[in-house]
Amino acid sequence: MQVADDYGYSEKNPIKVGGVMDGPEMDRDYLNRLTGPNGEAVKYTRRGSCCHFKSKNAMMGMGLLDIYEVEIKGDTVKKVLYLNMYDKVKLFAPKGFLMK
């Protein structure tokens, strides 16, 4: 399946990993499944939260997105991904990544 170019790269189209109570763990589980386009190792650093949004799954009906800076081994360009730990849909790899 083809994903939108902004999937994960935009706060308007975050990666919805779900998990509310286990949100940070769900973030990490997803990020640990990513590889570079040729199977390269990936490392990531959480950079904070942003972007209030409504979610019936979040406490008091409002959630925040988690922001991660992601590096693909051998690539000098770091990518920034937005993850939603409140809502869940089928997961895909953002453009430039594969999932194991």
N, C-alpha and C positions, 0 to 999 in steps of 0.2 A: 504494500500500500504506500502511496506517495503522501508525505506529510507536507503541510504548508511550510514555506521557507522560514516563517517566523516562529514555528513551533518550538517552544522552550526559550527562544531568544527574545521574546517580547512579553512584557507584563500582561498584554492583552491576549496572549495565547500560551499560558504557562503549561508545564508538564504536571498533570494532575495525578500525583502518586497516592493520594488518599491516606488513611490511617489515623487520623485525628489524634488519638491517645499515643500512638507510636509514630507520630509524624516525622521527627528527626531520623528515626531508624528507617522509615520508609524512603526518605530522601536519600540516605546513604545506600540502602539496598539498590535503589534505582541507579544512582551514580556509579556504584561498583559494577554494574552490569554493562556500562558503556566502554567501548574501545574506540580507537581511532579508525579511520576508513580502511586501514590495512591490518587491523588487529593490534595496533600500538597500545601500550599502556596509557592509562589516563589517571591523572591526579586532580584533586579538587580542594578548594578552600571556601568555606562559608564566608560570605562578605556582609551578611546582615539580612534585614527584612525590609520590605517596602509594600506600597501599593494596596491600601485597604480595599476590600471587596466584600460583597454580601455572599454568605454561604449558610445554608441551613445546617451544615455539619460543624460549623465553628461555634465556639462559645459565644453567646450573646449575638449570634448571627453575623459576625464580622470576622474576617480572616486577614492574614498578611501573607505575602509570598516570600519564600526564602530565596536569596540570591547566592549563587555559587559561581566562582571563577574556576574554569576548567581548562587544564592543559593537556594536550596530547603530546606524548613523548616525541621529540624531534621537531615539533612545530613551535615556532617562536610567537605565534599569535594566540593569546589566551582568549577563550570564549566565556561569555557570561550567560548563565542559564537561570531561568526563573521556575521555581517549583511550588506547587500548591499542595500542601499536605492535608488539606481538609476534604477535597473532592477527589473522586477516583473515576477514571475512564481507562479504556484499553491504552497501554503504554507503547510508545514507539521511540526510536532513536531520532534525535534532532539531525538536521542536515549536517553532514560532515562527521557523523558518528555511526557506529554500528552497536548492536546489543548482543551480548553473549547469552 
